[in-house]
Amino acid sequence: MKYDVVIIGSGLGGLECAYILSRAGKRVLLLERGAQAGGCIQSYRRDGMSFDTGFHYVGGLAEGQSLYAAFKYLGLLNLPWQRLDEGFDRVMIGARNFVFSQGYDVFAETLAMDFPAERSALKSYTDMLMYSDKQQLAALNPQADESSFPADLYERSAYHYLKETFHDPLLVNVVSGTSLKMELREESLPLFTFAHGNSSFIESSWRLKGDGSQIVDSLLNGIRKHGGEVICRAEVQELVEKDGKLVAAICANRETYEADLFISDVHPAVTCRWVKQSDKMKKVYRNRIARLENTFGMCTVSLLLKPQQLSYFNWNQYVYKQPDVWTFYKENHPVSGVMISCRVPEDGSQYARQIDLLTPMAWSDCEAWSDTAVGRRGDAYKQMKERMADECILLAEQAFPGLRDMVDKRYVSTPLTYRDYTLTPEGSAYGLRKDYRNAMLTMLSPRTPIPNLLLTGQNLMLHGVHGVTMTSLFTCAEILGREWIWSNIIEK
Ligand SMILES: Cc1cc2nc3c(=O)[nH]c(=O)nc-3n(C[C@H](O)[C@H](O)[C@H](O)COP(=O)(O)OP(=O)(O)OC[C@H]3O[C@@H](n4cnc5c(N)ncnc54)[C@H](O)[C@@H]3O)c2cc1C
């Protein structure tokens, strides 16, 4: 059977494209190499409890906000979302804990109480965030011209912008303090990426009651309901080209799937390798992709707490070792900052049983074990994981004293874990690094030199659940048209 579209990789991007295209009437097949779908947002079970991997919170879900229309169309608003407290993120630097509030005006007002001399700077900061928020969707408007692409934000340094906007260096660090959800790299981070990583969460912030696999299951059900097919343990190894167009995807088990169109949710450098000896996939494109660098990975320490030890907290806590939150990337020093996320108790208890501690981790800290098979990495790797866990807990104790004694069990994942489970090069958490100095080269279009091969997912424009969803809309717009996406999803 020949499909209209074969989608490779069932991360959020692949799932969303499969949902949109099958609902639009296309015959869709989704191929996933892993045993379960979801990529970075899949969950796993230990000791009868489920744990999340790459999903903790999402922004912009309230009616009229930036993710509302897309999530409504995707059927994801029906999931048990829990809105975080008005003070949804807290940033601890030294002994002070700064609060991020939901709503742009309240956000600026709350921080102005700590930084009264910066009131008008905070207002222009939130204006910039709102502008960036609007531009993401505006670029899908069929009436939009090229100018709706926010080149002014993309070609500008986030770090320079913050230094120019705020006089107090502490405020620069505070507003950057929830940015473990991106790579705070002084010399490259575009203002657009920084703004996107903050704006939707300030609109409104949400956690799921239960694990992130609910997103995956809901999308899988929707795809199947609309006639789409999903096959797991189907690792694509080759894309066959004929007369300048792709005709089939071949899997490791030699199963072959034919289609008119192919979408890859897999890292673009890996995707390029599947198309062998192509004139269309010219050397210049392959080399350009191969030269792009990846963002850091993440070390996640998932803690199972003893019962009735820690009250559930309905916000995220960030804690930094030193005032300069941009330090990690300068000194490559692990565990200089940690994000602490609390799982909503599913039994309605006031006490938390699960919290996650996340800290950025460079691939170079894992590379030594990269050739070793999973499960055979030996004592040195285990010791390194235990060391990371100890350091994360120590830092988290600044906000939650005595945490160490509340822990019943702990499970640690590193960039190597992601590399092995999702085949993401270098276990990168947020895909290819964007660089304001090289905006047009580092921000990839869904289009490739092969007319019927498209890309999607976090490597293209934006990362995270919000960013990948935006990217899915752009990828599907290449097939269905911007008018279709605008009138059926955004305006509906
Ligand atoms: C620790 C961590 C915490 C995070 N927390 C948050 C958060 O709280 N909020 C938020 O918004 N975002 C968060 N993110 C980011 C978010 O999870 C990602 O941006 C998003 O899930 C990426 O989706 P994707 O579709 O681009 O790619 P991926 O999830 O990487 O999916 C790619 C898929 O392709 C499959 N694949 C690979 N090779 C092949 C092949 N040859 N054949 C077939 N299939 C293949 C993989 O198995 C995988 O399923 C976090 C990420 C990490 C790592």
The ligand as a Tripos MOL2 file, in Angstrom:
@<TRIPOS>MOLECULE
LIG
   53    58     1     0     0
SMALL
NO_CHARGES

@<TRIPOS>ATOM
      1 C1         15.1530   16.5080   30.3960 C.3       1 LIG1
      2 C2         14.2660   17.3090   29.5020 C.ar      1 LIG1
      3 C3         13.2350   18.0500   30.0870 C.ar      1 LIG1
      4 C4         12.3660   18.7920   29.2810 C.ar      1 LIG1
      5 N1         11.3400   19.4790   29.8700 N.ar      1 LIG1
      6 C5         10.4660   20.1530   29.1050 C.ar      1 LIG1
      7 C6          9.3510   20.8340   29.6980 C.ar      1 LIG1
      8 O1          9.1440   20.8120   30.9140 O.2       1 LIG1
      9 N2          8.5120   21.5290   28.8780 N.ar      1 LIG1
     10 C7          8.7010   21.5910   27.5250 C.ar      1 LIG1
     11 O2          7.9200   22.2530   26.8460 O.2       1 LIG1
     12 N3          9.7390   20.9330   26.9270 N.ar      1 LIG1
     13 C8         10.6180   20.2170   27.6810 C.ar      1 LIG1
     14 N4         11.6580   19.5480   27.0880 N.ar      1 LIG1
     15 C9         11.8260   19.6240   25.6220 C.3       1 LIG1
     16 C10        10.8520   18.7170   24.8560 C.3       1 LIG1
     17 O3         10.7700   17.4660   25.4960 O.3       1 LIG1
     18 C11        11.3840   18.5160   23.4170 C.3       1 LIG1
     19 O4         11.6160   19.7880   22.8230 O.3       1 LIG1
     20 C12        10.4070   17.7540   22.5070 C.3       1 LIG1
     21 O5          9.8280   16.6550   23.1480 O.3       1 LIG1
     22 C13        11.1680   17.2800   21.2620 C.3       1 LIG1
     23 O6         10.3020   16.6000   20.3760 O.3       1 LIG1
     24 P1         10.7590   16.2140   18.9000 P.3       1 LIG1
     25 O7          9.5520   15.6960   18.2020 O.co2     1 LIG1
     26 O8         11.4610   17.3440   18.2560 O.co2     1 LIG1
     27 O9         11.9010   15.1020   19.0180 O.3       1 LIG1
     28 P2         12.1720   13.7640   19.8580 P.3       1 LIG1
     29 O10        11.3820   13.7190   21.0870 O.co2     1 LIG1
     30 O11        13.6560   13.6620   19.9560 O.co2     1 LIG1
     31 O12        11.6550   12.5870   18.9020 O.3       1 LIG1
     32 C14        12.3930   11.9900   17.8760 C.3       1 LIG1
     33 C15        11.8470   10.5680   17.6910 C.3       1 LIG1
     34 O13        12.4590    9.9680   16.5440 O.3       1 LIG1
     35 C16        12.7110    8.6010   16.8370 C.3       1 LIG1
     36 N5         13.7440    8.1120   15.9260 N.ar      1 LIG1
     37 C17        15.0800    8.4000   15.9480 C.ar      1 LIG1
     38 N6         15.7040    7.7590   14.9360 N.ar      1 LIG1
     39 C18        14.7460    7.0570   14.2770 C.ar      1 LIG1
     40 C19        14.7730    6.1770   13.1260 C.ar      1 LIG1
     41 N7         15.9120    5.9150   12.4830 N.pl3     1 LIG1
     42 N8         13.6110    5.6240   12.7010 N.ar      1 LIG1
     43 C20        12.4190    5.8850   13.3480 C.ar      1 LIG1
     44 N9         12.3540    6.6900   14.4340 N.ar      1 LIG1
     45 C21        13.4980    7.2760   14.8770 C.ar      1 LIG1
     46 C22        13.1610    8.6410   18.2980 C.3       1 LIG1
     47 O14        13.1030    7.3610   18.9020 O.3       1 LIG1
     48 C23        12.1410    9.6340   18.8690 C.3       1 LIG1
     49 O15        10.9560    8.9910   19.2800 O.3       1 LIG1
     50 C24        12.5470   18.7990   27.8640 C.ar      1 LIG1
     51 C25        13.5640   18.0430   27.2860 C.ar      1 LIG1
     52 C26        14.4230   17.3040   28.0840 C.ar      1 LIG1
     53 C27        15.4960   16.4760   27.4340 C.3       1 LIG1
@<TRIPOS>BOND
     1     1     2 1
     2     2     3 ar
     3     2    52 ar
     4     3     4 ar
     5     4     5 ar
     6     4    50 ar
     7     5     6 ar
     8     6     7 ar
     9     6    13 1
    10     7     8 2
    11     7     9 ar
    12     9    10 ar
    13    10    11 2
    14    10    12 ar
    15    12    13 ar
    16    13    14 ar
    17    14    15 1
    18    14    50 ar
    19    15    16 1
    20    16    17 1
    21    16    18 1
    22    18    19 1
    23    18    20 1
    24    20    21 1
    25    20    22 1
    26    22    23 1
    27    23    24 1
    28    24    25 2
    29    24    26 1
    30    24    27 1
    31    27    28 1
    32    28    29 2
    33    28    30 1
    34    28    31 1
    35    31    32 1
    36    32    33 1
    37    33    34 1
    38    33    48 1
    39    34    35 1
    40    35    36 1
    41    35    46 1
    42    36    37 ar
    43    36    45 ar
    44    37    38 ar
    45    38    39 ar
    46    39    40 ar
    47    39    45 ar
    48    40    41 1
    49    40    42 ar
    50    42    43 ar
    51    43    44 ar
    52    44    45 ar
    53    46    47 1
    54    46    48 1
    55    48    49 1
    56    50    51 ar
    57    51    52 ar
    58    52    53 1
@<TRIPOS>SUBSTRUCTURE
     1 LIG1         1 GROUP 0 **** ****
